Amino acid sequence: MKVGFVSLGCSKNLIDTEMGIGVFKEHDFEIVNNPRDAEIIVVNTCGFIESAKEEAINTILEMAEYKKENCKFLVAMGCLVKRYKSDLEKSIPEVDLWISIDEYNQFWEKISTLIEENVENKTYMSYRNRVVSTGKKMAYLKIADGCDNFCTYCAIPYIRGRFESRKMEDIFEEAENLSENGYEELILIAQDTTKYGIDIYGESKLPQLLTKLCNLQKIKWIRILYLYPESITDELLDVIQKEDKICKYFDIPIQHFSDSILKKMNRKTNQKDIINIVNKIRKKIPTAILRTSLIVGFPGETEDDFNILKNCVEQLKFDRLGCFTYSREDGTPAAKFENQVHEMTKKKRYRIIMELQKKICEAKMKEKIGNEYEVLIEEVLPDETFYIGRSYMDSPDTDGVIYVANNGEDLLKKFVNCKLVTYDGYDFFAEVAK
């Protein structure tokens, strides 16, 4: 039978999808990209915030339409299923099987029962048999799952469970296999990468893990996402500064700068410490690219709180910045807080922050024109006028890209030195350096 997957949400969810694909591949199913061709369609859902829930439900309903054609079985898995399984079963009868996150150890058993396949050969969702879906050069490497931070706005601990690190030898074995299969950029992910190892080793082992991964000769870039500010130690900064393979790219989820809001969010830091760590990184690693994410409209956020946020954004001038309006999530403490901010106010504050950040980005991009950077070429436009790639400054599917003028050479899947010529929005245009 032919199987099609739709993966929604974050890169951590994508790895679960890749492991699900791996299970089907182990049983000789054909994986197809077009849902029209699929006899089994699997939707891996996100249930993090309201907009993600809506997208997941709409996608499930869209995929259900294919049951009128070729599709025989529709399966839904993931975070949304974990949160609302019983309600979903009642409201969307078109779905033949719902698989919650805590049922992944029974993934093939449930699938095989549904399609009446032989279940004797049990196959489990595993990092060992995952099928990487992010191209031939870059792969995500999940080093932990779950979260112990319990920020008051976030449902992740209730969906994914407590923070659980993978053993260092298991991560290294997977990374080694990826490198042997041609992957040259590894992107380390977890809900909070800085906490890696605390639960099994008694202390953060991220610096040691990074040092070990840098010994893989065929790996070119190692990128780390989701470094929480309170856990960025001098030891970690020393490793990032020292190791050439580690991209000088810091994704630091800050969420706010007002101390009163940070306290209500149950964040483990304050404005002074955030500013200090940003300044420390820039002093120690001048070429560092800093990215953050913010929430506006958190319950009780006053004009003064918002102005503190805005002033700090203007002062620190992050290279990359994502902003979200607060989403009131079922089961989280913040959902019950008083002084919920009006939607119109949230949207207004969001626009102010993004307009401010756009000016900051434009100024920073102007500074880089004429500079040369190593670019990983990942695609080519259909008309072949430009290649599309990324530098160490760009995380996939999050930041901008670099359009490199086609000089007649075959540059696809190669690392190429390029000179930045101009920019448009958040993207650069470049030419191969002479």
N, C-alpha and C positions, 0 to 999 in steps of 0.2 A: 504493500500500500504506500501511497505518497503522502508525506506529512509536511505541513507548512506551519511555521511558528511566527507569531507576532509578539515582539518583546517591547514592553512599555516601561517608562520610569528610568531609574538610575543605572549606572554601570554595574553596581552590585547585583541588581536584578538581572542584568544581561548575562552575567556569569551563570546564574541559575538556569537561564534559557539555554545557554551553551551546553550545560551539563545534561539538560533534558534532551537536546538534540543528540548528544552523545549516546544516551540510552537507546534511542531509536536506531541510530547508526549501528550500534552493537548488534541489533536484531535485524540488520539488513533492510531497513526501511529506506525509501528514497526521500531525501529532503528536497523540497521545492520552494521557490521564492514566490511564485504567483499563487494566491489562495484559490484561484479558479481551478488550478490543477490538483489541489490537495483533497485527498479523501478523509484525512484527519487534520483538523486545524486546532492548534494549541495557542491560546492567548495568555501570556504571562503578564499579569496586571500589577499596576502600582496603586496604592491606596493611601499615599502620604498626605496629600492635601486635597481640598475639594475639587480643584480643577483636574487633578490626576484621576480622581474617582470618576468624574464625568467622562473623561477621555476613555477610561477603561470600559465603562458601561457602553458607551457609544461604539467602541471598537468591537466588543462582544456582539452587540446587536448587528453591526455591519457584517461581521463574519458569519452570523447566523443566516444571513441572506443566501450564502453559498450552499446552505443545506438544501435549497431548492434546486441546485444544479448537481455538482459532483460530490460535495462534501457529505460524508456519512456520519462522522462523529465530530462534535465540537467540545473541546476541553478548555477549561479556564483554571489557571493556577495563580499563585503569588499573593502579594500583600493584601489586595482588596478581598480576596477569598478568605484569607485569615481573619480579617476584621468583620466581614458581613456574610459569612457562608450561608447561614440558615435563611437570612432574608433574600439572598440572591437565588437560592434554590427555588424559593417560592415565586419570585418575580420574573425570572428568566428561564422558563422551562425548556427553551431551545438548547440550552447547554446540557450535554449528556453526562459530563463528569466535572466535579469541582474538586481541586486538589489544593489544600491549604499548605502553607510553608512547613508546618509541623508534621505533614504527611509525606514529605519528600522521600523519606526512607522506604516508603511503599509505592513510589512513583510507578515503576514498571508493573508491579502487582495489580494496581488499580487500572492502568492502561490495558493490560493484557486481559483482565476480566471483562472490561468494557467491550473490547473487540473480539473476545473469545479466542485469544491466542494461547499457545502453550506457555504456562508460567513456570515450568520446571527450571529453566535457566534464568535464575534471578539476577538482574542487573540493577545496580543502585546508581543514583545520581552521584557522580564523583568528579573531582578535579582531574583525575587521571584520564577520563575518557571524554572530557568536554571538547566540543568542536568550536574553535575560535572563529568568531564571525566578524572581526574588526579589520579585515584585510590581511595582508601577508607579512607586514612588518611590525605592527603594534598589537599588543595584547594586554588586557587588564589582568592584574594579579591580586586576588583578594587575600588579605593577610589576617582578617578577622571578620566576624559577623556580630550583629546585635549591638547593644549600647547600654552603658550603665549611667549615663549622664543625667537622664530624666529631666531634660529641659521641659518647662511647664507647657510649652506650646506643641511639643513633638510626640507623635504616636509611635515612633520607631521602636522604643523598648517594649511596647505592648504588642507590636507586630512581630518583630525579629527576635525578641527575647534579650537576655542579658549578654553583655560583651563576652565573646569567646574567641580567643586567639587560636590560630593554627600553629602546630609545631613548626619550628624553624626548619627542621630537616625536610618536612613535607613541602613547605613553600619553596625551598631551594631545589628540591627534586623537580617540582613543576616548572620552575623558572629555567632549570637546566634543559628540560625537555623542550620548552618553548624556544630556547636559544638554538638548540640543535635542529629545530624545524624552521629556522630562518627568521624568527621574530627578534628584532633588534631594539625595539622600545618596549619596556615593561612599565606599566602604570600601576603603582601600588595603591590599593583602595581598601577602606574599611569605613565604618561610621566615624571613627576617630582613630586615625593611624598612629597618633602619638601615644596612645594607650597600649600599643601592641606589646604583648608579652606579660603585662602586669598580672593577669589572672593565672598564668601557668608558670611564670618564672619569678614572680614577686617584685618585678621592676620592669620598666620599659626597656625593651630590647630592640627598638627600631634602629638605633645607631649600629648595633652589631649585625642586624639583618641586612642593612644597607651595605655595610662593608663586605659581608659575605657575597652578596649579589654582584657587587662590583668586580669580583674575581672571575665572573663568567666572561670569557674572552670575546665571545661573539655578540655580547650585548653592547649596544652603542649608547642608548639613553635609558636612564631610570628616572621616572617622574613620580612624585609623591603627592597625593591629594588628601585634603581634609586634615590639616595639622591644627589642632586646637591650641590657641595662643598660650594658655596657662601651662602647657606641657612641652613647649619648645625650649629645650635645654641648651646650654652651651656645648655639651657633648654632641648633641644632634647637629647643631650649627657647624661645629668643627668638622664633622664627617661630610656634611653637604659641601662645605667650602673646599675640603681637601680632595674629594673624589671627582675627577673630571667627568665621569659617566653620569653623575647625578645632575639633572637639569636644575639650574638655579631658579626654580619656580616654586613659589610658596602659595598654596591655596589654604587660606586661614579663615574659617567661618567665624565671624565676629558677632554678627546679628544686631548689635547696637553699641552706642557709646555712653548713653546716660546710665550712671551707676544705679539709679532707682529702677530703671527698666531692666537692666542686666540682673539685678537681684530678683525681681519678679519673674524673670525668665529662668531663674535657677542656674544662671551661667556662673562658672567658677573663676571669673576674672572681673576686672574693673577697667575704667577708662585709662587710668594712669599706666597700668600694666600693659594694656594693649598698645598704647603709644610707645612705651619703652621697648617692647619687643619688635615693633615695626622699625623703629630707629636703630635698634641693635642689628637687625638683619641687614639693613641698608648700609650701615657702617662697616660691617664685617664682610658683606658680599655686595659690592657696588653694582654689579650687573644683575642683581636679583629682580625678578618680576614678581610682584605681589598681587594676589587676587583675594577678594573677600566676598561674602554675601551678607546682606542686611535684611531686616524685617522692619517695615513701617506699619504703624497702626496697631501695635500691640496694646492690649487692654490697659487703660490708664495712661497711655502716652499723651502727654500734654504738648502744647506748643513749645514750651521750654525744653522738654525732652527732645523733641524733634529738631529744634535749633542746635542743641548740643550735637546730635547726630550729623546734621548738615555741616556744621562748622568743622567737625573732625574729618569728615570726608574731604572737605576743601583743604584742610591743613595737611593731611597725610598723603593725599593724591595717589591712590591705589592705581596700579597699571590696569587692572581689570576689576570690575565690580558688578555683582548681580544683586538686584533688589526684588523683594517679594512683599506683597501686602499680606498682613496677618490673616491666616486661615483658622477659623474656629473649629477645632477637631474634636469629635466625640471621644469621651473617655480621658481627655487631657485636663490637668488642673486649670489651665488658662481658660478653657471653655466656660468655666463657672465664675471667672473673675468678673467683678463689677466694672463699670465704666468702659464697656466695649466701644471701640471707636467706630464711627459711622463710615460706611463703605465709600462715600464720596470724599471724605477726609483722607482715608487711606490712599485712594487713587490720586488725589491731589499731591500728597506727600511723596508718593512713588514717582510721579512725573517730575517733581522738583529735584529729587535725588538723581534721577536718570539724566535729566538735562544738565545738571552740574557735572556729572561724571562724563558725559559726552564731551564737554569742553576740556576736561582734564585729559581724557584719552587723546583728543585731537592734538593737544599741545605735546603730549608724550610721543605720539606717532611722528609729528613733524621733526622732533629731535633725532629720530632714528633714520630719516631719509639719508641715503648715501652710505649707510653702514652695510657691512657684509655679515651674513649669518649663514650657518649651515642649515639647510632646509631638507626635510624628509618629503620627497615627492610621492604623493599617494594616489592622485587621479590625473586625468587629462580631460579637458572639455571635449564635448562631442565634435566640435569643429577643429579641435587640436590646435587652437591658437595659443592656449595657455595650459600649462600644468598647474595643479593645485597641491600645495604642500603646507607644512608647518615648521616652525623653528622651535627652539627650546622655550620660547615665550608663549607658545600656544598649546593649550590642552584641547584634545579633539572634542567636537560637538559642544563646546563651551565658549571658546574664544574664536577670534577671526582666523582667516587663512591667508596664505601668501600665493598670489597668482604669478607664476613664473613664465615669462614669454618663451614660447617654443623656439629654440635655436636650431632645430633640425636633428638634435641628438636624442637618443632614447634615454630619458631620464627617469622613467617610471620605476618606483620602488627603490630609488637610490637617494643617498644623502649628497646634496649638491651645494656648493658655496654660491650664494646669490647676493646681489646688491639691490637694496631697496630703492626704488625709483620714485614711487608716489603712493598715495593711499586713497581709499574711498570707503567712508563709513568706518568699520572696524577691520577692514581688510587691506593688506599691502599689495602693491604690484612690484615685481622685481624682474631682474634679468640675471642670467648666469654670469657670475663674476669672471673677468678675463684674467 
